[in-house]
Amino acid sequence: MARVSLYLVDRSASGSAQEIMVLDDQCLSDGSYAFDTSKRISQAGEYRILAVATLANGRLVGGQAEVRVGEECQLPDGAVDLAKLKPRPDYEGHLGADYILDEGTPIVWTCPDAKIIEMRPVGGYGTMAIKLEICLAVPQVLEDETQSGSSVSTDKIHIILGHLRPTKESIANEDAQIRFNEGMLQNDISYKVGDVIGYGTLLGYVESVAYGGFSNAPHVHAGAYDAHAINELAAQNNLWRGTGVSTDSEIRGKFINIESLLQFLRA
């Protein structure tokens, strides 16, 4: 399906289009409106719709919106969408979710646009781990990892994915840096740190159990936390934490339930 980007044209300005963030059509605190840009349509092309742009001094100000639809995006053969999968049953001390998959399975991004802020070998995560940043138009109340029904309210999220490699074929070497660097030279993935990726971007491939960190089966580890808590988490060396977290640890209140988060972002 094609990715839809919605642009709001402000008649009071120069008329240039400005992209707005992902949410259902609803009024924000500043009186402007946000629109759901994550919906898919099957036909590529350009579309125009009329919409309310702002609420200024108690009166509606007309605006015009353009929907620009890119070419239909085909996912790679055998690629999986983590938002549609059920993770393995969790175990004591684990933080995040593990998705059991065959070695070499392509993992693609199927959520709203996100920025790549890290990609490198990380201890315990094998050849490659990546971290993505998503900014929301307004704070959302999201289920946390305390398993007590509590929540996190945030407008900025960091998602971590581990046990990946940048190439379809495994590179046999005990050194994760060598596996990572040689994999990057083969250039199976198209992004780099600082890039903003969209729907259909290939993130990497599931690493073999031999190089998967502390793994006993090929899988992808996924986790997420409130990015506004980054300094607090960094001070406790918890930015990549995935195991060894007790059920009553306050760290869990900073992390977001990844299964429900991916479903929310994918909806």
Secondary structure as GFF3:
##gff-version 3
##sequence-region A 1 267
A	DSSP	beta_strand	2	9	.	.	.	ID=ss1
A	DSSP	beta_strand	17	19	.	.	.	ID=ss2
A	DSSP	beta_strand	26	27	.	.	.	ID=ss3
A	DSSP	beta_strand	33	34	.	.	.	ID=ss4
A	DSSP	beta_strand	40	41	.	.	.	ID=ss5
A	DSSP	beta_strand	45	56	.	.	.	ID=ss6
A	DSSP	beta_strand	59	69	.	.	.	ID=ss7
A	DSSP	three_ten_helix	82	84	.	.	.	ID=ss8
A	DSSP	beta_strand	97	100	.	.	.	ID=ss9
A	DSSP	beta_strand	106	109	.	.	.	ID=ss10
A	DSSP	beta_strand	114	120	.	.	.	ID=ss11
A	DSSP	beta_strand	128	143	.	.	.	ID=ss12
A	DSSP	beta_strand	151	165	.	.	.	ID=ss13
A	DSSP	alpha_helix	176	186	.	.	.	ID=ss14
A	DSSP	beta_strand	196	197	.	.	.	ID=ss15
A	DSSP	beta_strand	201	206	.	.	.	ID=ss16
A	DSSP	three_ten_helix	209	211	.	.	.	ID=ss17
A	DSSP	beta_strand	219	226	.	.	.	ID=ss18
A	DSSP	three_ten_helix	227	229	.	.	.	ID=ss19
A	DSSP	alpha_helix	230	235	.	.	.	ID=ss20
A	DSSP	three_ten_helix	250	253	.	.	.	ID=ss21
A	DSSP	alpha_helix	258	266	.	.	.	ID=ss22
###
